[in-house]
Amino acid sequence: MPHNMNHNTHTYLSLAFSPSSPFFSSPASLGSKHPGLTYEGHVGELTDVHLYSIPKGEWLQKRDGMLRGLEGAEGVMHVEEQVPKQRMRRGGDEL
């Protein structure tokens, strides 16, 4: 099921965990170590990649420190800020 994301109010981060990470089996617990971070769920069918949100204003204030903390967290293999992409209409696809 797609996530209901509002990029005007929140920043979204995808995090990939190794199977040995304490967050692999309990991804929502990461929010207790990083206040303001809310667990949104799995990314698609991937069991090791999870989506988190944080209010945009809070993200702007804490971005660098939070990225360092998340990238240094036990078993976190990858952190990526999700940036909305503009959809483009292809030429010739008109009905």
LUMRO-465730 format. One line per field, with one value per residue: x, y, z negated of N, C-alpha, C in turn; residue in three letters. Coordinates in steps of 0.05 Angstrom, whole numbers, always signed. Atoms other than C-alpha are relative to their C-alpha. Layout:
BEGIN
n_east X:...
n_north Y:...
n_up Z:...
ca_east X:...
ca_north Y:...
ca_up Z:...
c_east X:...
c_north Y:...
c_up Z:...
rest Ala:...
end
This chain:
BEGIN
n_east +17:-17:+0:+12:-22:+4:-27:+1:-2:-19:-22:+1:-26:+0:-23:-4:-12:-12:+15:-10:+7:+22:+23:+11:+25:+16:-8:+13:-15:-20:+11:-7:-28:+0:+26:+10:+1:+24:-1:+23:+4:-18:-1:+9:-2:-26:+2:-22:+0:+23:+5:+4:+6:-7:+10:-20:-14:-18:-21:-17:-16:-15:-8:-27:-4:+17:-12:-23:+10:+13:-20:-17:+15:-7:+15:+11:-18:+4:+21:+5:+23:+18:+6:+21:-8:+21:+8:+1:+17:-15:+12:+12:+17:+27:+22
n_north -24:-24:-17:-26:-18:-28:-11:-28:-2:+20:+11:+29:+13:+29:+12:+28:+13:+27:+19:+0:-25:+3:-13:+16:+13:-21:-25:-23:-8:-20:-26:-7:-10:-25:-13:-15:+19:+17:+23:+1:+28:+12:-12:+22:+28:+3:+4:-13:-29:-11:-28:-17:-28:-20:-26:-14:-20:+14:+11:-22:-7:+23:+17:+11:+17:+24:+17:+12:+19:+23:+15:+13:+19:+29:+15:-17:+2:-22:-21:-16:-19:+4:-26:+5:-5:-10:+19:-13:+13:+7:-8:+22:+18:-12:+17
n_up +0:-1:+24:-4:+8:-5:-1:+7:+29:+12:-15:+2:-2:-1:+13:-4:+23:-3:+16:+28:+14:+19:-12:-21:+9:+14:-13:+13:+24:-8:+8:+28:+0:-16:+4:-23:-23:+2:-17:-19:-10:-20:-27:-18:+9:+12:+29:+14:-5:+14:-4:+24:-6:+21:-9:-17:+16:+18:-17:-8:+23:+10:-22:+0:+24:-2:-20:+12:+20:-14:-15:+19:+17:-3:-20:-22:-23:-20:+6:-23:+1:-23:-13:-20:-28:-17:-21:-26:-19:-24:-25:-15:+17:+3:-11
ca_east +0:+30:+48:+7:+64:+60:+127:+103:+101:+149:+215:+219:+279:+289:+335:+364:+381:+427:+394:+438:+412:+369:+322:+312:+259:+234:+241:+193:+241:+289:+243:+259:+333:+317:+259:+216:+227:+162:+161:+117:+128:+163:+185:+147:+161:+231:+238:+303:+284:+237:+207:+209:+182:+202:+168:+203:+220:+251:+290:+318:+344:+371:+390:+466:+467:+410:+442:+507:+469:+428:+487:+526:+470:+482:+463:+442:+470:+441:+402:+369:+327:+267:+258:+193:+202:+161:+122:+127:+78:+107:+94:+47:+11:-51:-117
ca_north +0:+68:+116:+180:+230:+306:+334:+405:+391:+332:+306:+231:+186:+114:+72:+4:-42:-102:-165:-158:-89:-83:-41:-95:-131:-67:-9:+36:+36:+81:+139:+133:+146:+203:+245:+275:+215:+177:+107:+103:+30:-15:+12:-33:-107:-95:-123:-86:-16:+28:+97:+151:+222:+284:+352:+396:+453:+404:+371:+438:+450:+380:+354:+347:+320:+272:+246:+233:+198:+155:+136:+117:+76:+2:-37:+22:+9:+67:+132:+169:+232:+222:+279:+284:+280:+319:+273:+289:+273:+235:+261:+219:+186:+228:+192
ca_up +0:+19:-37:-44:-42:-47:-25:-40:-115:-125:-102:-88:-98:-76:-118:-101:-159:-162:-190:-252:-268:-330:-287:-235:-276:-311:-262:-301:-360:-321:-338:-412:-396:-348:-375:-320:-273:-260:-231:-168:-147:-97:-30:+19:+11:-17:-88:-104:-79:-120:-113:-167:-169:-208:-207:-155:-204:-253:-197:-174:-245:-259:-190:-195:-266:-253:-189:-226:-282:-235:-191:-253:-285:-295:-233:-190:-122:-82:-95:-38:-39:+6:+55:+94:+169:+218:+263:+337:+391:+449:+519:+561:+503:+512:+524
c_east +18:-3:-14:+20:-7:+27:+0:+4:+21:+22:-1:+27:-5:+26:+1:+15:+12:-17:+9:-7:-23:-26:-13:-27:-19:+6:-12:+16:+22:-9:+6:+28:+3:-27:-8:-3:-24:+3:-25:-5:+21:+0:-6:+1:+27:-2:+22:+0:-26:-1:-6:-7:+9:-12:+22:+16:+20:+24:+20:+19:+20:+14:+28:+5:-16:+11:+24:-8:-12:+20:+19:-14:+6:-18:-13:+19:-2:-23:-3:-24:-16:-9:-22:+10:-24:-6:-3:-18:+16:-15:-11:-17:-28:-20:-14
c_north +25:+17:+27:+21:+29:+13:+30:+4:-18:-6:-30:-12:-30:-10:-29:-11:-27:-18:-1:+25:-4:+13:-16:-13:+20:+27:+25:+10:+20:+28:+7:+10:+26:+13:+16:-18:-19:-23:-1:-28:-9:+17:-24:-27:-5:-3:+15:+30:+11:+30:+14:+28:+17:+27:+17:+21:-13:-12:+21:+7:-22:-17:-13:-18:-26:-19:-15:-22:-24:-17:-15:-20:-29:-13:+16:+0:+23:+18:+17:+18:-4:+27:-6:+7:+9:-20:+15:-16:-7:+10:-24:-19:+11:-19:+13
c_up +0:-26:+8:-9:+8:-1:-6:-30:-12:+20:-5:+4:+3:-12:+6:-24:+7:-18:-29:-16:-20:+11:+22:-8:-14:+11:-13:-24:+6:-9:-29:-3:+14:-2:+25:+24:-5:+21:+18:+11:+19:+25:+19:-13:-14:-31:-15:+4:-11:+4:-26:+9:-24:+10:+13:-16:-19:+16:+8:-23:-7:+22:-3:-23:+2:+21:-11:-20:+13:+15:-18:-18:+7:+22:+22:+23:+19:-10:+25:-4:+26:+11:+20:+28:+15:+22:+26:+18:+25:+25:+15:-15:-3:+13:+22
rest Met:Pro:His:Asn:Met:Asn:His:Asn:Thr:His:Thr:Tyr:Leu:Ser:Leu:Ala:Phe:Ser:Pro:Ser:Ser:Pro:Phe:Phe:Ser:Ser:Pro:Ala:Ser:Leu:Gly:Ser:Lys:His:Pro:Gly:Leu:Thr:Tyr:Glu:Gly:His:Val:Gly:Glu:Leu:Thr:Asp:Val:His:Leu:Tyr:Ser:Ile:Pro:Lys:Gly:Glu:Trp:Leu:Gln:Lys:Arg:Asp:Gly:Met:Leu:Arg:Gly:Leu:Glu:Gly:Ala:Glu:Gly:Val:Met:His:Val:Glu:Glu:Gln:Val:Pro:Lys:Gln:Arg:Met:Arg:Arg:Gly:Gly:Asp:Glu:Leu
end
